[in-house]
C-alpha cells in the first residue's frame, strides 16, 4: 500500500528531512515533500548545504528522475520557498514552472534577500498556505535568530572550576574538565561556522581551534576568528587560510566582519576579557558553561566586571538545561536580550 500523508504528517516529514542537513553554513536546513491531491508521496528532498540544490529543487529532480508527474501536486516545505538567485535559482519559480498547484510552508523566511516566495507563487495562481510548525522553527532556531538580528548567533563558551576560575594563578588551564566534556566541545564546534578567541588566548595557549570529534573522520572545520590587534604571527591558528584576523576590540565590528563572511553561528571561546566585552555589549545569545568539580581559590575569573551593581539587574538565563559529562556538567542558558 502506497504511503499517503495528511498536512500535519507531510510537514512533520519535511521537518525530519530538514534535520538531515548540516547545521553549519549560511543556509537554513530545509526539507520538502511533494504529494498528489490524495496525499500520496511523489518525491521528497532536503538541502545538503550551500552550493547544493535546495530542498524543493532536490524533490522536483527526484520526481523527474523517477517519472513522477507533479503537475497539480502539493509541496510541503519546512521553510518558505526562496525568491532569489544566489548559488542556485529561486525555488518559488521552480515550483511554479513545475506545475505545483499548492504549497504549504511552515516558517516564513526572514532573509531579506530571499523573502517574497509566497507572494511570487500566489500571484501566479498557486494556492499558498502558511501553516506554523513548532519543530520547523526549532530545527533552524540559531539561523532564524541570526537572520532576524542581522548578526551571527553568539554562543559564549568556557570551562570553569566550581569557584568560577578559568585558569590558575600561573596561567595554566589544561585541563579543567575531563575527556567527556572536551569531546562535547568538539561535537559543538563541528556544528558552527566560526570559533572566536582573543589574541591573548592565542599568545598564551597557542590553540589549534579545530573540531576533532572522535566519531567523525573528516569533520567540518569552522573559521578561526582572532579578535584584537596584537600580532600572533606563527601561531597554530594561522596554519592555513581558514582563519581571519578581525583587527578590532569591538564585538559589534567583529560580528559585522564575520557576517560578511557568511558566518551565522559563532562560538566565543574567550578569554575572560572577550567574554566580558560580548556580555556587556548585549551580544551573547547562549551560554555554554562547562563546570568541573575542581577548586583553585585564586586564578582568573570567567567573567570580569559587567557593570551590574544590584541583583535586580543580573543577567538571568532562560530555557536552561544541565547535562552531566563524566564528572563535569554543562550548563546551557539562553539570554533573551542577546
C-alpha positions in Angstrom: 0.0 0.0 0.0 1.4 3.4 -1.0 2.1 5.9 1.7 -0.3 8.8 2.0 0.1 11.8 4.3 -2.2 14.5 5.6 -0.9 18.1 6.0 0.5 17.6 9.5 2.2 14.3 8.7 3.6 15.8 5.5 5.0 18.8 7.4 6.4 16.5 10.1 8.2 14.6 7.3 9.5 17.8 5.8 11.0 18.9 9.1 12.5 15.4 9.7 14.2 15.7 6.3 15.4 19.2 7.1 17.2 17.9 10.1 19.3 15.7 7.9 21.1 18.8 6.5 24.2 20.4 8.1 23.7 22.8 11.0 26.7 24.9 9.8 26.8 27.2 6.8 25.0 30.3 5.6 21.8 28.5 4.5 19.0 27.1 6.6 18.1 23.4 6.9 15.1 22.7 4.7 13.0 19.7 3.8 10.4 19.3 1.1 7.7 16.6 0.4 5.6 16.6 -2.8 2.3 14.7 -2.8 -0.5 14.2 -5.2 -4.0 15.6 -4.3 -4.8 12.3 -2.4 -1.7 12.7 -0.2 0.4 10.0 -2.0 4.1 10.9 -1.7 5.6 11.5 -5.1 9.0 12.8 -4.1 11.0 14.4 -1.3 14.3 16.1 -0.7 16.4 18.2 1.6 19.1 20.8 1.4 22.6 19.4 1.9 24.4 22.7 2.3 25.5 25.9 0.5 26.0 25.3 -3.2 23.8 22.2 -3.4 20.2 22.1 -4.7 17.6 23.5 -2.3 15.1 21.1 -0.8 12.4 21.9 -3.3 14.7 21.6 -6.3 16.0 18.3 -4.9 12.5 16.9 -4.6 11.5 18.1 -8.1 14.6 16.5 -9.5 13.9 13.2 -7.8 10.3 13.3 -9.1 11.6 13.8 -12.6 14.2 11.0 -12.5 11.6 8.6 -11.1 9.0 9.5 -13.7 6.5 11.1 -11.3 4.2 13.8 -12.7 4.0 16.7 -10.3 1.5 18.8 -12.3 -1.3 19.8 -9.9 0.6 18.4 -6.9 1.1 19.9 -3.4 4.6 20.8 -2.0 5.0 20.8 1.8 8.2 22.7 2.8 9.6 23.4 6.2 10.6 27.0 5.2 9.0 29.4 2.8 10.5 28.8 -0.7 13.1 31.4 -1.6 12.6 34.1 -4.1 16.2 35.0 -5.2 19.0 33.8 -7.3 22.2 33.0 -5.3 24.3 29.9 -5.8 21.1 28.3 -7.1 17.9 29.6 -8.7 14.7 30.7 -6.9 12.7 27.8 -5.5 9.4 29.7 -5.9 9.9 29.9 -9.6 10.9 26.2 -9.9 7.7 25.2 -8.1 5.6 27.3 -10.4 7.4 26.1 -13.5 6.9 22.5 -12.5 3.1 23.0 -12.2 2.8 22.7 -8.4 -0.8 23.7 -7.6 -0.5 24.1 -3.8 2.4 25.0 -1.5 2.2 24.6 2.3 5.2 26.1 4.2 5.9 26.1 8.0 8.1 29.1 8.6 8.3 32.5 6.9 11.8 33.2 5.5 13.3 36.1 7.4 16.2 36.5 5.0 15.7 39.9 3.2 17.4 38.6 0.1 15.1 35.5 -0.2 11.8 36.8 1.1 8.8 37.0 -1.2 8.5 33.4 -2.4 4.9 33.0 -1.1 3.8 36.2 -2.7 5.5 35.3 -6.0 3.7 31.9 -6.2 0.4 33.3 -5.1 0.5 35.9 -7.8 0.9 33.1 -10.3 -2.1 31.1 -9.2 -0.6 28.7 -6.7 -2.6 28.1 -3.5 -0.1 29.1 -0.8 -0.7 28.3 2.8 1.4 29.3 5.8 1.0 26.5 8.5 3.2 27.3 11.5 5.0 24.3 12.9 7.0 24.4 16.2 9.6 21.9 15.2 10.2 23.6 11.9 11.1 26.7 13.9 13.3 24.7 16.3 15.3 22.9 13.6 16.6 26.3 12.4 16.5 28.1 15.7 20.0 29.6 15.6 19.8 30.5 11.9 16.4 32.2 12.3 17.6 34.3 15.3 20.7 35.3 13.3 18.7 36.4 10.3 16.2 38.3 12.4 19.0 40.1 14.3 21.2 40.6 11.2 24.3 39.2 13.0 25.7 35.8 13.9 24.1 33.8 16.7 26.7 34.0 19.5 27.4 31.1 21.9 29.7 32.2 24.8 31.5 29.0 25.9 34.0 28.4 28.7 35.2 25.8 31.2 35.5 26.7 34.8 36.1 25.4 38.3 33.4 25.3 41.0 34.7 28.6 42.2 34.4 30.3 38.8 38.1 30.2 37.7 39.1 29.6 34.0 42.8 29.3 34.8 45.2 29.0 37.8 47.2 32.0 39.1 50.2 30.8 36.9 48.0 31.0 33.8 47.6 27.2 33.3 44.2 25.9 32.2 44.9 22.4 30.8 42.8 20.7 31.7 39.9 22.0 33.9 37.4 19.5 32.5 37.7 15.8 31.7 37.6 13.9 28.4 33.9 13.7 28.1 33.4 17.5 28.4 36.2 18.2 25.9 34.7 15.7 23.4 31.4 17.6 23.8 33.1 20.8 22.8 34.4 19.2 19.6 30.9 18.0 18.8 29.7 21.5 19.2 32.5 23.1 17.1 31.6 20.9 14.2 28.1 22.3 14.1 29.0 26.1 13.9 30.6 28.4 11.3 33.3 30.1 13.4 35.3 30.0 16.6 36.3 33.4 18.0 39.1 34.0 20.6 41.2 36.9 21.6 44.9 37.5 20.8 45.7 36.9 24.5 44.3 33.3 24.3 46.4 32.7 21.1 49.6 34.1 22.7 49.2 32.1 25.9 47.7 28.8 24.8 48.5 28.6 21.1 45.3 26.6 20.4 44.5 24.7 17.3 40.8 25.9 17.4 39.8 22.8 15.4 36.9 20.4 15.5 38.2 16.9 16.4 35.2 14.8 17.4 36.1 11.2 17.9 33.2 9.8 15.8 33.8 11.9 12.6 36.5 11.1 10.2 36.6 14.4 8.2 34.7 16.9 10.3 33.7 20.4 9.1 36.3 22.9 10.3 34.9 26.2 11.4 36.6 29.5 10.6 39.1 30.6 13.2 38.5 34.2 14.1 41.1 36.2 16.1 39.9 39.3 17.9 42.3 42.0 19.0 45.2 44.0 17.5 48.4 42.3 18.9 50.5 40.2 16.5 50.0 36.4 16.7 52.2 35.6 13.7 53.5 32.0 13.7 50.6 30.7 15.9 48.9 27.4 15.0 45.7 29.3 14.2 47.4 30.6 11.0 48.3 27.1 9.7 46.0 27.6 6.6 43.7 30.1 5.1 40.7 29.1 7.2 41.4 31.9 9.6 40.8 35.7 9.9 42.3 38.5 11.9 39.4 40.7 12.9 41.7 43.6 13.9 39.4 45.1 16.4 38.4 45.1 20.1 34.8 46.0 19.3 32.4 43.0 19.4 29.9 44.6 17.1 32.6 45.2 14.5 33.9 41.7 14.9 30.5 40.2 14.3 29.9 42.5 11.3 33.1 41.1 9.7 32.0 37.6 10.3 28.5 38.3 9.0 30.1 39.5 5.7 31.9 36.1 5.5 28.5 34.3 5.8 29.1 33.2 9.4 25.7 32.6 11.0 26.8 30.9 14.2 29.9 31.6 16.2 31.3 30.2 19.5 33.1 32.8 21.5 35.7 30.8 23.5 37.5 33.6 25.3 39.4 34.7 27.2 37.7 36.4 30.0 38.1 39.9 28.6 36.4 38.8 25.3 33.5 37.1 27.1 33.1 40.2 29.3 33.1 42.5 26.2 30.4 40.5 24.4 28.2 40.2 27.6 28.5 44.0 28.3 27.6 44.7 24.7 24.5 42.5 25.0 25.6 40.3 22.1 25.5 36.8 23.7 22.5 34.7 22.7 23.5 31.5 24.5 25.8 30.4 27.4 27.6 27.1 27.4 29.5 26.8 30.7 31.3 23.5 31.5 31.8 23.2 35.2 34.3 20.9 36.8 34.3 19.7 40.4 37.6 21.5 41.0 38.6 24.3 43.3 41.5 26.8 42.8 40.9 29.6 45.2 42.9 32.0 43.1 43.2 32.5 39.4 41.4 34.1 36.5 37.6 34.7 36.9 35.5 33.5 33.9 33.8 37.0 33.6 35.0 40.4 34.8 33.0 43.5 35.8 29.8 43.6 33.8 28.7 47.0 35.3 26.0 45.3 37.3 25.5 46.7 40.8 22.3 45.1 42.0 20.6 41.7 41.8 17.6 43.2 40.1 19.9 43.9 37.0 21.6 40.5 37.0 21.8 38.7 33.6 19.5 35.7 34.0 19.4 32.9 31.6 16.2 31.3 30.3 15.4 27.8 28.9 18.3 26.4 31.0 19.5 22.8 30.9 22.0 20.8 32.8 23.9 17.9 31.2 26.3 15.5 33.0 29.5 14.8 31.1 31.6 12.4 33.1 32.4 14.1 36.4 31.7 17.5 34.9 28.5 19.2 33.9 27.4 21.6 31.1 25.0 24.4 32.0 23.3 25.9 28.9 21.3 29.1 29.2 19.8 31.5 26.7 19.9 35.2 27.2 16.7 36.6 25.9 18.1 40.1 25.2 21.1 38.8 23.4 
